[in-house]
Amino acid sequence: MVTHAMLPNGPGHRLVQVLLRAGHEVAFCALPLPGASRWRAERMLPGEARPKILVDKPRPVTATRELRSLPDFARFAWRLDRLGHREVVLVGCDAVSYLEAAGAFCTAPIRVTASAVWFVDWSAQRLQHPLSAAAYRLAARSALRVADVAAAISPEAADAVARLRPRPGQVLVLPNQPLDLGVGLPWGERPLSVAYVGGLSDQQGVSVLLEAAALLSREGVAVDIVGDGAARAEVSAAVANLSGVHYHGLVEDVATLAQVMLAARVGWALYDPKYAMHRYNDPLKVKDYLAAGMRVVSTLPRSTQDAVVTMVPLSAAALVEATRQALTRPPGPEPSAHPLLLEGSRALDAFVSAIDKVR
């Protein structure tokens, strides 16, 4: 599996862990993403339990870094060859890394028995400017022309990608897999507490997050915030004097993250609907909270409201009111058995089956 790395516990990491639990042998190569605010690279060889961090620094990645990607992928392919892995399935988590790796793997004496491109980052933002949109679509069409299997992160993204496919064929929906957090306390035994795990930016509704956290803290509700982003310093300063509100920073270790999430009753899935980036994305926060046994309050317009998930407008007043009710009303169905999680499992089975048919 190959990708451009940004943050821990991203789509590639999640898919790696699910495939490992299913008994597959997995190798993983993640290279820095040009334009990202974080310089991160990882590698995992067959037989290893998790990716190893090669470099992780909070500094911007220059555009010229992409020139080194193809040679880096080639070295990765040769390393697999030296370890005796001469037949592989190639999965690229974005069109550019997929194309680079497909070319790089041709330089090594290994055989790609099947390949798949998985659009985890299909973004409406990149389609707003003519030049970037043209380059974006060109990379997508090229990857679709080469790959045996194509998938996208959401039904909306799959439909958009399918319209670019140069030859007939289905674009599967492969959403993010939730984190494997283990089992926490029964919902009713958890303290009155809320968790927010995600990006800290205007796009993620950080101002609403801080206002709602301040209001609920005065009512004795604990609020745990985990994440990183442009508003990291603002969040850290804002919660410093709020009793019961804790900012944990960026938490990479899943076991440590589980300690926070498995102790909360309600999870906040905050998205600012006016940002184009949310048009095609996958409600990842919602699924992680469900997997942790929490009720969910979501501001994503595409969320489905039911006995476990409550949808509200992006405002502190609406968020606080819905949270008050969610904190005291036990979930009807068990959150970990929510249809959203079951759909993700079935989608992964379909993705693996499609690859097996090609091999």
C-alpha positions in Angstrom: 0.0 0.0 0.0 1.3 3.4 -0.9 0.2 6.9 0.0 1.1 10.5 0.8 1.4 10.9 4.5 -0.2 13.7 6.5 -1.3 12.7 10.0 -1.4 9.5 12.1 -4.4 7.2 12.0 -5.3 8.3 8.5 -7.1 6.2 5.8 -4.0 4.2 4.9 -3.2 3.3 8.5 -6.8 2.2 9.2 -6.9 0.0 6.1 -3.5 -1.5 7.0 -4.7 -2.5 10.4 -8.0 -4.0 9.2 -6.1 -6.1 6.5 -3.6 -7.3 9.1 -6.5 -8.4 11.4 -8.0 -10.3 8.5 -4.7 -12.2 8.1 -3.3 -10.4 5.1 0.4 -9.7 4.8 0.8 -6.0 4.3 3.7 -3.6 3.3 3.2 0.2 3.5 5.1 3.2 2.2 3.9 6.7 3.0 5.9 9.7 1.6 5.5 13.4 2.4 2.7 15.3 0.8 3.8 18.4 -1.1 2.0 21.5 0.3 1.1 19.8 3.6 2.0 21.6 6.9 3.6 18.5 8.3 6.6 16.6 7.0 5.9 12.9 7.6 7.1 9.6 6.1 6.5 6.0 7.2 7.3 2.5 6.1 6.2 -1.0 7.1 7.6 -4.2 5.7 5.8 -7.6 5.6 5.6 -9.2 9.0 5.7 -5.9 10.9 2.7 -5.0 13.1 2.5 -1.3 12.3 4.2 1.4 10.2 7.5 2.8 11.4 7.8 6.6 11.4 10.9 7.6 9.3 10.4 11.3 9.8 7.7 13.5 11.5 8.3 17.2 11.7 5.8 20.1 12.0 7.2 22.0 9.0 5.8 22.5 5.5 6.6 20.1 2.7 8.0 21.8 -0.4 6.6 21.1 -3.8 10.0 19.9 -5.0 9.7 16.9 -2.6 7.5 15.2 -5.1 10.5 14.7 -7.4 11.9 12.3 -4.9 8.7 10.2 -4.7 9.3 7.9 -7.6 12.9 6.9 -6.6 11.7 6.4 -3.0 8.9 4.0 -4.2 11.4 2.2 -6.4 13.7 1.6 -3.4 10.7 0.3 -1.5 9.9 -2.1 -4.4 13.5 -3.4 -4.4 13.4 -3.9 -0.7 10.4 -6.1 -1.1 12.2 -8.0 -3.8 15.2 -8.6 -1.5 12.9 -9.9 1.2 11.5 -12.4 -1.3 8.1 -10.8 -2.0 8.1 -10.9 -5.7 4.3 -11.0 -6.3 2.3 -8.1 -4.8 -1.1 -6.4 -5.0 -0.5 -2.6 -5.3 -3.0 -0.3 -3.6 -2.6 3.4 -4.0 -4.5 5.7 -1.6 -4.4 8.6 -4.1 -4.0 8.9 -7.8 -0.5 10.5 -7.8 1.1 8.1 -5.4 -0.6 5.2 -7.2 0.8 6.3 -10.6 4.3 6.9 -9.1 4.4 3.5 -7.4 3.0 1.7 -10.5 5.9 3.1 -12.5 8.5 2.6 -9.8 7.5 -1.1 -9.3 8.2 -1.7 -12.9 11.9 -1.1 -12.2 12.1 -4.0 -9.7 11.9 -7.8 -10.5 8.5 -8.1 -8.8 5.1 -8.8 -10.4 2.1 -6.7 -9.6 -0.7 -9.3 -9.8 -3.5 -6.7 -9.3 -3.6 -3.0 -8.6 -6.2 -0.7 -7.1 -6.5 3.1 -6.8 -8.4 4.3 -3.8 -9.5 8.0 -3.9 -9.3 9.0 -0.2 -8.8 12.7 -1.0 -11.3 13.5 -3.8 -11.8 17.2 -3.0 -14.2 19.8 -4.2 -11.6 22.5 -3.3 -9.2 21.2 -6.0 -11.9 21.4 -8.6 -12.6 25.1 -8.0 -9.5 26.4 -9.9 -9.1 25.6 -13.6 -5.4 24.7 -13.5 -5.5 22.5 -10.4 -8.8 21.0 -11.6 -7.3 20.0 -14.9 -4.2 18.5 -13.3 -6.4 16.7 -10.7 -8.6 15.2 -13.4 -5.7 14.2 -15.6 -4.1 12.3 -12.7 -7.4 10.6 -11.9 -8.0 9.6 -15.5 -4.5 8.2 -15.8 -4.8 6.2 -12.7 -8.2 4.9 -13.7 -6.8 3.8 -17.0 -4.1 1.7 -15.4 -5.8 0.3 -12.2 -7.7 -2.9 -12.2 -9.9 -1.8 -9.4 -11.1 1.7 -8.4 -12.7 2.9 -5.2 -13.6 6.2 -3.6 -14.1 7.3 0.0 -17.9 8.1 -0.3 -20.8 7.5 -2.7 -20.6 11.2 -3.7 -16.9 10.8 -4.5 -17.4 7.5 -6.3 -20.0 9.1 -8.6 -17.7 12.0 -9.4 -14.8 9.6 -10.1 -16.9 7.3 -12.2 -17.7 10.1 -14.6 -14.0 10.4 -15.4 -13.3 6.8 -16.0 -12.0 6.3 -19.5 -13.3 2.8 -19.8 -16.5 1.1 -18.5 -16.3 -0.2 -15.0 -17.7 0.4 -11.5 -16.1 2.7 -8.9 -16.6 1.0 -5.6 -17.3 2.9 -2.4 -14.7 2.1 0.2 -15.2 4.4 3.2 -12.7 4.8 6.1 -12.5 2.0 8.5 -13.1 2.9 12.2 -10.3 2.7 14.7 -10.1 -0.6 16.7 -10.4 1.0 20.2 -11.3 -2.1 22.2 -14.2 -2.1 24.8 -14.8 0.5 27.4 -17.2 1.0 30.3 -20.9 0.5 29.6 -22.4 3.7 28.5 -24.4 4.3 31.7 -21.3 3.9 33.9 -19.3 6.6 32.0 -19.1 10.1 33.5 -20.9 13.0 32.0 -18.3 13.7 29.4 -17.9 14.7 25.7 -15.0 13.9 23.3 -13.9 15.8 20.2 -11.3 14.1 18.1 -10.4 15.7 14.8 -8.9 18.7 13.0 -8.6 22.1 14.6 -9.5 24.6 12.0 -12.3 26.8 10.7 -13.4 24.0 8.4 -14.0 21.8 11.5 -16.0 24.4 13.4 -13.3 25.2 16.0 -15.0 28.4 17.2 -18.2 26.5 17.9 -16.2 23.7 19.6 -14.6 26.2 22.0 -17.8 28.1 22.8 -19.8 24.8 23.4 -17.0 23.4 25.6 -17.0 26.5 27.7 -20.7 26.5 28.2 -20.9 22.8 29.2 -17.9 23.0 31.5 -19.9 25.4 33.6 -22.5 22.7 34.0 -20.0 20.2 35.3 -19.6 18.3 32.0 -16.0 17.2 31.1 -14.8 17.9 27.6 -11.8 16.2 26.1 -10.3 17.6 22.8 -7.8 15.7 20.7 -6.4 17.0 17.5 -4.0 19.2 15.6 -4.3 22.0 13.0 -4.0 25.7 12.3 -6.0 26.6 15.5 -3.9 24.4 17.8 -2.5 27.4 19.7 -5.9 29.1 20.0 -7.5 25.9 21.4 -4.7 25.4 23.9 -4.9 29.0 25.2 -8.7 29.0 25.3 -9.1 25.9 27.4 -6.2 26.7 29.8 -8.6 28.2 32.4 -11.7 26.1 31.7 -12.3 23.6 34.5 -13.0 20.2 33.2 -11.9 20.9 29.6 -8.7 19.1 28.6 -6.7 19.6 25.4 -4.6 16.5 24.7 -2.9 17.7 21.5 -2.2 15.3 18.7 -2.5 11.7 20.0 -1.0 9.1 17.7 -1.0 6.0 20.0 -4.3 4.3 19.5 -4.2 2.8 23.1 -3.9 6.3 24.5 -6.6 7.6 22.2 -8.9 4.8 23.4 -8.5 5.9 27.0 -10.1 9.2 26.1 -12.8 7.9 23.7 -13.9 4.9 25.7 -14.6 7.0 28.7 -16.9 9.6 27.0 -20.7 9.4 26.5 -21.0 11.8 23.6 -18.8 12.5 20.6 -18.9 15.8 18.6 -18.6 15.3 14.9 -18.1 19.0 13.8 -18.0 20.1 10.2 -18.7 23.5 8.8 -21.1 22.8 6.0 -20.1 25.9 4.0 -16.7 24.5 3.2 -16.5 22.6 -0.1 -14.1 20.0 1.4 -17.0 18.3 3.2 -19.0 17.6 0.0 -17.2 14.3 -0.8 -15.6 13.3 2.5 -16.5 10.4 4.7 -18.0 11.0 8.2 -15.0 9.5 9.9 -15.5 11.2 13.3 -19.0 9.7 13.5 -17.8 6.2 12.9 -14.9 6.4 15.4 -17.4 7.6 18.1 -19.8 4.8 17.3 -17.0 2.3 17.5 -16.1 3.7 20.9 -19.7 3.2 22.1 -20.7 6.9 22.2 -23.8 8.7 21.2 -23.0 11.3 18.4 -24.0 14.9 17.8 -23.1 15.8 14.2 -23.2 19.0 12.2 -22.5 17.3 8.8 -25.6 17.8 6.6 -25.2 14.3 5.1 -25.4 12.6 8.5 -28.3 10.3 9.1 -30.3 11.1 12.2 -31.4 8.1 14.3 -31.6 6.8 17.9 -27.8 7.1 18.2 -26.8 10.0 15.9 -28.3 13.5 16.3 -27.8 16.1 13.5 -27.8 19.8 14.4 -26.8 23.1 12.7 -23.3 24.3 13.3 -24.0 26.6 16.3 -22.9 26.4 19.9 -26.5 26.8 21.2 -27.8 23.9 19.1 -24.7 21.7 19.9 -25.0 22.3 23.6 -28.8 21.6 23.7 -28.5 18.4 21.8 -25.5 17.3 23.9 -27.4 17.9 27.1 -30.1 15.5 25.9 -27.6 13.0 24.6 -25.7 12.8 27.9 -28.7 11.7 29.8 -30.5 9.5 27.3 -28.9 6.0 26.8 -28.5 5.0 23.2 -31.2 2.7 21.9 -29.3 0.3 19.7 -25.7 -0.5 20.7 -23.5 2.2 18.9 -20.9 -0.4 17.9 -23.5 -2.3 15.9 -24.7 0.8 14.0 -25.4 0.3 10.3 -22.8 2.8 9.4 -20.1 0.5 10.8 -21.6 -2.6 9.2 -21.7 -0.9 5.8 -18.0 -0.1 6.1 -17.2 -3.7 6.8 -19.3 -4.9 3.8 -17.6 -2.4 1.5 -14.2 -3.6 2.5 -15.2 -7.2 1.7 -16.4 -6.1 -1.7 -13.1 -4.2 -2.3 -11.0 -7.2 -1.4 -13.2 -9.5 -3.5 -12.9 -7.3 -6.5 -9.1 -7.5 -6.2 -9.1 -11.3 -5.8 -11.1 -11.6 -9.1 -8.3 -9.9 -11.0 -5.3 -11.7 -9.5 
